Amino acid sequence: MNYAQAAEWLDALTDPERRGFGRNFARKMNLETSLALLAGLGEPHLKLPALHVAGTKGKGSVAAMVEAAARAAGHRTMLFTSPHLVSWRERVRFDGRLIAEEQFNEDAATKYRVETKLKNPQVRIVEDPNG
């Protein structure tokens, strides 16, 4: 999966920030679905400590300040914010830098395979060697 394919797939997912809440939103976006996706990805949320910033105003600013302080204290950091302005890669930063395009593409392809398998357990995903 290349960046254009990854971005197209992500854009096609339910995105209430841009499209509003569709009638299938509640059915797709629930704790059971999220937990199944995390299980399919190998439970990554249990492997690293995390700080979740929630609320109605100032989340991006607070998250950016906490990330910068942690990095200044010598910690390795990962920051996820939403929405993005131009590129999906803006949403993910490691140690203050945008996620590498290759890593983004690989991560999107992995999530695509897991989601496809969850929706259609009988489907076998075959990788395209040409990307």
matplotlib code that plots the C-alpha trace (Angstrom):
import matplotlib.pyplot as plt

x = [0.0, 1.4, 0.6, -2.2, -3.8, -3.5, -5.0, -7.8, -8.7, -8.6, -10.7, -13.3, -13.7, -16.3, -14.9, -17.5, -15.1, -15.7, -18.9, -21.0, -22.5, -23.9, -26.7, -24.3, -21.9, -23.0, -23.0, -19.4, -17.8, -18.2, -16.0, -16.5, -15.2, -12.3, -11.3, -11.5, -9.2, -6.7, -6.7, -6.1, -3.2, -1.6, -2.9, -0.5, -2.3, -1.1, 2.6, 3.4, 2.4, 0.1, -1.5, -5.0, -6.0, -9.8, -12.2, -13.9, -11.3, -7.5, -6.7, -4.2, -2.4, -2.3, -1.1, 1.6, 2.9, 2.9, 4.7, 7.3, 7.9, 8.3, 10.7, 12.7, 12.9, 14.6, 11.6, 10.8, 7.4, 4.6, 1.8, -1.5, -3.7, -6.7, -7.8, -5.0, -4.7, -2.9, -1.5, -2.6, 1.0, 0.5, -1.6, 1.3, 4.6, 7.5, 9.9, 8.6, 8.9, 6.2, 5.8, 7.9, 5.8, 7.0, 6.0, 2.7, 2.0, 3.0, 0.9, -2.1, -1.8, -1.6, -4.8, -6.5, -5.7, -7.0, -10.2, -10.9, -10.4, -12.7, -15.4, -15.0, -13.3, -13.5, -11.5, -7.8, -5.7, -3.0, -0.3, 0.5, 4.3, 4.2, 2.7]
y = [0.0, 3.4, 6.7, 7.6, 4.2, 4.5, 8.1, 7.0, 4.1, 6.2, 9.0, 6.4, 5.3, 7.0, 10.5, 12.5, 15.5, 15.9, 14.0, 14.1, 11.1, 8.6, 6.2, 3.3, 5.2, 3.9, 0.3, 0.6, 2.8, 1.1, -0.5, -4.0, -3.0, -1.1, -4.0, -6.5, -4.2, -3.9, -7.7, -8.1, -5.7, -7.6, -5.5, -2.5, -0.4, -2.7, -2.5, 1.1, 3.7, 6.4, 9.6, 10.2, 13.9, 14.3, 17.2, 19.8, 22.5, 22.7, 19.0, 19.5, 22.2, 20.3, 17.1, 19.0, 20.7, 17.4, 15.6, 18.4, 18.3, 14.6, 14.7, 17.5, 15.3, 12.6, 10.3, 8.9, 10.1, 9.4, 12.0, 11.4, 14.3, 14.7, 16.1, 16.7, 19.8, 18.5, 15.0, 12.0, 11.8, 15.0, 13.0, 10.8, 12.1, 10.1, 12.1, 15.3, 14.2, 13.2, 9.5, 8.3, 7.8, 4.2, 3.4, 5.1, 3.1, -0.2, 0.6, 1.5, -1.7, -3.7, -2.0, -2.6, -6.3, -6.6, -4.6, -6.7, -9.9, -8.7, -7.8, -10.9, -13.8, -16.0, -13.5, -14.2, -11.0, -11.5, -8.8, -7.1, -7.3, -4.0, -2.1]
z = [0.0, -1.0, 0.6, -1.9, -1.3, 2.4, 2.4, 0.1, 2.4, 5.5, 3.9, 3.0, 6.7, 8.9, 9.5, 11.6, 11.6, 7.8, 7.0, 10.1, 11.8, 9.3, 10.2, 10.6, 12.8, 16.1, 14.8, 13.5, 16.2, 19.6, 22.3, 20.9, 17.5, 19.0, 21.2, 18.3, 16.2, 19.0, 19.5, 15.8, 16.1, 19.0, 21.9, 21.3, 23.9, 26.6, 25.7, 26.3, 28.9, 27.6, 28.5, 26.9, 26.7, 26.4, 26.7, 24.5, 24.1, 24.1, 23.7, 20.9, 22.8, 26.0, 24.3, 22.4, 25.6, 27.5, 24.6, 24.4, 28.2, 28.2, 25.3, 27.0, 30.1, 27.9, 27.2, 23.8, 22.7, 20.3, 19.7, 17.9, 17.1, 14.9, 12.5, 10.1, 7.9, 4.8, 5.3, 7.4, 8.5, 10.5, 13.0, 14.1, 15.5, 17.0, 19.2, 17.6, 14.0, 11.5, 11.0, 8.1, 4.9, 4.6, 8.2, 7.7, 4.6, 6.4, 9.4, 7.3, 5.3, 8.6, 9.9, 6.5, 6.7, 10.2, 9.5, 6.4, 8.3, 11.1, 8.6, 6.4, 8.3, 5.2, 3.1, 2.4, 1.9, -0.8, -0.9, -4.1, -4.5, -6.5, -3.6]

ax = plt.figure().add_subplot(projection="3d")
ax.plot(x, y, z, "-o")
ax.set_aspect("equal")
plt.show()
